[in-house]
Structures are given as C-alpha cells and as structure tokens.
Amino acid sequence: MLIYFKTKKLQKTCNNASEAVKKLGTKTARKLQQRLMELKAASCLDDISRVPPPRCHQLSGNRDGQLSVDLEHPYRLLFIPANNPIPVTQGGGLEWANVTEIEIVEIADTH
C-alpha cells in the first residue's frame, strides 16, 4: 500500500528509528516499524489481519472514519483511507479490498 503522513513530524517519527525510540521508547518503536512494514507490504487493507497481533479495525465515536493497528499496549497507529474517492460498499461501509492508500494521522493511546 501507499502510505502518506498527516505531518512532517509524524513522518520523521515513523521513518527515523532513533527518533521513534526517543519519542516512543524501544519496544513501541520496534512495533511501529513492524506495523509500517506490514502495511507497506500489503497490496490492500484487506491483507492486514483483523485479529491480534495487528488487529486492524475501524474506530467509532469521535474517531469515526479512522482505523488502527495495535502497537505496544496502550499505543495504536491511527490512519485513514487515502484513496480518492474512498471505496465504499453498497451498504456504505468501507470496502477494505479496494483501500490501497492510507494516511497515517497519529500514534496515540485511544483508551
């Protein structure tokens, strides 16, 4: 998949291992790199497991429209589909098999 970043600061954290360790700690930085490799290697969002360990899932409430994968508890990598237009099913849900571009928006504890 193609991966974009909401901010240059976030891009630096995700693409620079020492920066990630400084901001997130060793374990979370390592997990971040693993998840980014999984996302880059996938051809579409449907290729990412919805069960642990990545547990890719849609969020709700004030984070409706965002998806996440687990990092080191309690942190998650949050992203949105970046295809234009965003692929949706006839029922209005996200068409996971057609999401080939994402935008990383945040690394956060959503609990």
C-alpha positions, 0 to 999 in steps of 0.5 A: 500500500501507499502510505502518506503522513498527516505531518512532517513530524509524524513522518520523521517519527515513523521513518527515523528509528532513533527518533521513534525510540526517543519519542516512543521508547524501544519496544513501541518503536520496534512495533511501529516499524513492524506495523509500517512494514506490514502495511507497506507490504500489503497490496490492500487493507484487506491483507492486514489481519483483523485479529491480534497481533495487528488487529486492524479495525475501524474506530467509532465515536469521535474517531469515526472514519479512522482505523488502527493497528495495535502497537505496544499496549496502550499505543495504536497507529491511527490512519485513514483511507487515502484513496480518492474517492474512498471505496465504499460498499453498497451498504456504505461501509468501507470496502477494505479490498479496494483501500490501497492508500492510507494516511497515517494521522497519529500514534496515540493511546485511544483508551 
